[in-house]
Amino acid sequence: MTRGTGGRGAGRDLAVRVKSGKGRTLAQKLWLERQLNDPYVARAKREGFRSRAAYKLTEIDDKYRLFAPGGRIVDLGGAPGGWSQVAAKRVGAAEGRGRVVAIDLLEIAPLPGLDVVQMDFLAADAPDRLKALLGGPADVVLSDMAANATGHRKTDHLKIMALAETALMFAREVLKPGGAFLCKVLQGGTEGTLLADLKRDFALVKHVKPAASRADSAELYVLATGYRGGA
């Protein structure tokens, strides 16, 4: 691993360059370089967040005020816990003023104010189990889920949109009237069905792209507020 000067300017931060190693693909090398040079990754380590994604949710909440003290929040696909950390802090879960439940097939290490359910959120008993933990229907359902990338843009887009649609199905089961849904999507031209469903079920639907999302990424978030149904 080496550091490059990145061009002129003695005061400029030095970029980390990863040497190609045995068994490391070019894609893996580029990903590692991007992580090592990402200011949000470094900031997350300094500030104790489990992922750089915490800053995306922080920016969105700063602007749109998703979380209120005492709120009930569900974090779908919550591992490793970056979004749950932000939600728990903002609703006061560690002080007993709100509840945050994270659900994932993967294990999530304990966090103050966080309840973890290690199961498939599509399981038939998942909505009732989460509402029981929350003590009632949710104010907000979050989903930062993304399927493992294949490298084929169209396939990856279809996979993440399928996740978004199943996350919306779950949200309908647990949200209270007036609740909100925030979900990761990708630009790619097949969002029409999802957006039509959201506009039918929610009073306001918009796309948001926080500054913490990488500029070269097709990643977007869809934010829907004012749920018209009721769990």
C-alpha positions in Angstrom: 0.0 0.0 0.0 1.5 3.4 -1.0 0.5 7.0 -0.9 0.5 9.3 -3.9 0.8 13.0 -4.0 -2.3 13.3 -6.2 -0.7 16.1 -8.3 0.3 19.6 -7.3 -0.2 21.1 -3.9 1.9 20.3 -1.0 -1.1 20.8 1.4 -3.3 18.3 -0.4 -4.2 15.1 1.4 -2.1 12.1 0.1 -4.1 9.5 -1.7 -3.7 5.8 -0.7 -2.9 3.5 -3.5 -3.4 -0.2 -3.1 -0.9 -2.5 -4.7 -2.3 -5.4 -6.8 -1.9 -8.5 -4.7 -2.1 -12.2 -5.3 -5.7 -13.2 -5.2 -7.0 -9.6 -5.3 -9.1 -8.7 -8.4 -9.0 -5.3 -10.0 -12.5 -4.6 -8.7 -11.4 -5.5 -5.2 -8.4 -3.3 -5.5 -10.4 -0.3 -6.7 -13.0 -0.8 -3.9 -10.3 -0.9 -1.2 -8.7 2.2 -2.6 -12.1 4.0 -2.6 -12.7 2.9 1.0 -9.3 4.0 2.2 -9.6 7.4 0.5 -13.3 8.0 1.5 -13.5 10.9 4.0 -16.9 9.5 5.3 -15.3 6.1 6.1 -12.5 7.9 8.1 -15.0 10.1 9.8 -17.2 7.1 10.8 -14.3 5.4 12.4 -13.4 8.6 14.3 -16.9 9.2 15.5 -17.8 5.6 16.4 -20.4 4.9 13.7 -20.5 1.4 12.2 -20.7 2.6 8.6 -20.4 5.6 6.4 -24.1 5.2 5.7 -24.9 6.8 9.0 -24.1 10.2 7.5 -26.6 9.7 4.7 -29.4 9.2 7.1 -28.2 12.1 9.3 -28.3 14.4 6.3 -31.8 13.2 5.3 -33.2 13.6 8.8 -31.6 17.0 9.2 -33.5 18.2 6.1 -36.8 16.3 6.4 -37.2 15.6 10.1 -38.1 12.0 10.0 -37.4 11.3 13.6 -39.1 12.7 16.7 -38.3 12.0 20.3 -40.2 8.9 21.4 -40.6 7.7 17.9 -40.9 4.0 16.9 -38.5 3.0 14.1 -37.9 -0.2 12.1 -34.6 -0.6 10.3 -34.9 -3.4 7.6 -31.6 -5.1 6.8 -30.0 -3.1 9.6 -26.6 -4.7 9.7 -24.0 -3.5 10.6 -26.1 -0.9 12.5 -25.1 2.5 11.2 -28.6 3.7 10.4 -29.9 2.2 13.7 -27.3 4.2 15.6 -28.6 7.4 14.1 -32.2 6.5 14.6 -31.7 5.4 18.2 -29.9 8.6 19.1 -32.5 10.9 17.5 -35.6 9.3 19.0 -33.9 8.9 22.5 -34.1 5.1 22.5 -31.2 4.7 24.9 -33.0 6.9 27.4 -36.3 5.0 27.0 -38.1 7.7 25.0 -38.4 5.8 21.8 -37.9 2.3 20.3 -35.7 1.2 17.4 -35.9 -2.4 16.1 -33.4 -3.6 13.5 -34.1 -6.8 11.6 -31.6 -8.7 9.5 -30.5 -12.2 8.5 -27.0 -11.2 9.7 -26.0 -10.8 13.3 -26.0 -7.2 14.6 -23.8 -6.4 17.6 -25.7 -4.8 20.5 -26.2 -1.0 20.6 -27.7 1.1 23.4 -31.5 1.5 22.8 -31.6 -1.0 19.9 -33.7 -4.2 19.8 -32.4 -6.7 17.2 -34.3 -9.4 15.5 -32.2 -11.9 13.5 -34.7 -13.3 11.0 -36.1 -12.8 7.4 -38.3 -9.7 7.4 -40.5 -11.6 4.8 -41.4 -14.3 7.4 -45.1 -14.4 8.0 -44.7 -13.5 11.7 -42.2 -10.7 11.2 -44.7 -7.7 11.2 -46.5 -8.8 14.4 -43.2 -9.6 16.1 -41.8 -6.2 15.3 -44.9 -4.3 16.3 -44.8 -6.1 19.6 -41.2 -5.1 20.2 -42.1 -1.5 19.3 -45.1 -1.4 21.5 -47.4 -0.4 18.5 -47.2 0.5 14.8 -44.0 2.2 13.5 -43.6 5.9 12.8 -40.8 5.2 10.3 -39.6 2.2 8.3 -36.1 2.4 6.9 -34.4 0.3 4.3 -30.8 0.7 3.2 -30.8 -2.8 1.8 -28.8 -3.7 -1.3 -28.4 -7.1 -2.9 -24.9 -8.4 -3.6 -23.6 -6.7 -6.8 -23.1 -8.8 -9.9 -21.3 -6.1 -11.9 -24.1 -6.2 -14.5 -25.9 -2.8 -14.2 -29.3 -3.9 -15.3 -29.3 -7.0 -13.2 -28.2 -5.1 -10.1 -30.9 -2.5 -10.7 -33.6 -5.2 -10.9 -32.4 -6.9 -7.7 -32.4 -3.7 -5.6 -35.8 -2.6 -7.0 -37.2 -6.0 -6.0 -35.8 -5.5 -2.5 -37.4 -2.0 -2.4 -40.8 -3.4 -3.4 -40.7 -6.1 -0.7 -39.6 -3.5 1.8 -42.7 -1.4 0.9 -44.9 -4.5 1.3 -43.5 -4.9 4.8 -43.9 -1.2 5.6 -47.6 -1.4 4.8 -48.0 -4.0 7.5 -46.3 -2.0 10.3 -46.7 1.7 9.6 -49.1 3.9 11.5 -51.3 6.4 9.6 -49.1 9.4 8.7 -45.9 7.3 9.0 -42.9 7.5 6.7 -40.9 5.1 4.5 -37.3 5.7 3.4 -35.7 3.2 1.0 -32.6 2.8 -1.2 -33.2 2.5 -4.9 -31.0 2.8 -8.0 -31.6 5.0 -11.1 -32.3 2.7 -14.0 -35.7 3.2 -15.5 -37.9 0.6 -13.9 -38.9 2.5 -10.8 -42.4 3.3 -12.2 -44.3 0.5 -10.4 -42.7 1.3 -7.1 -43.4 5.0 -7.4 -47.0 4.4 -8.5 -47.6 2.3 -5.4 -45.9 4.9 -3.2 -48.0 7.8 -4.6 -51.1 5.8 -4.0 -50.2 4.9 -0.4 -48.5 8.1 0.8 -49.3 11.8 0.6 -45.8 12.9 -0.6 -43.1 11.0 -2.5 -39.7 12.3 -3.5 -36.2 11.2 -4.5 -33.3 12.4 -2.3 -29.6 12.0 -2.7 -27.6 13.1 0.3 -24.1 14.5 -0.1 -22.7 11.4 1.6 -23.8 9.2 -1.3 -20.9 8.8 -3.7 -21.2 11.1 -6.7 -20.4 8.3 -9.1 -23.1 6.0 -7.7 -26.6 5.5 -9.2 -27.8 5.2 -5.6 -30.9 7.3 -4.6 -33.3 7.2 -1.8 -37.1 7.4 -2.1 -38.8 9.2 0.8 -42.5 8.7 1.2 -44.4 10.5 4.0 -48.0 10.7 5.2 -48.9 7.1 5.0 -52.6 6.8 4.1 -53.1 3.3 5.5 -52.8 2.1 9.0 -51.3 -1.0 10.7 
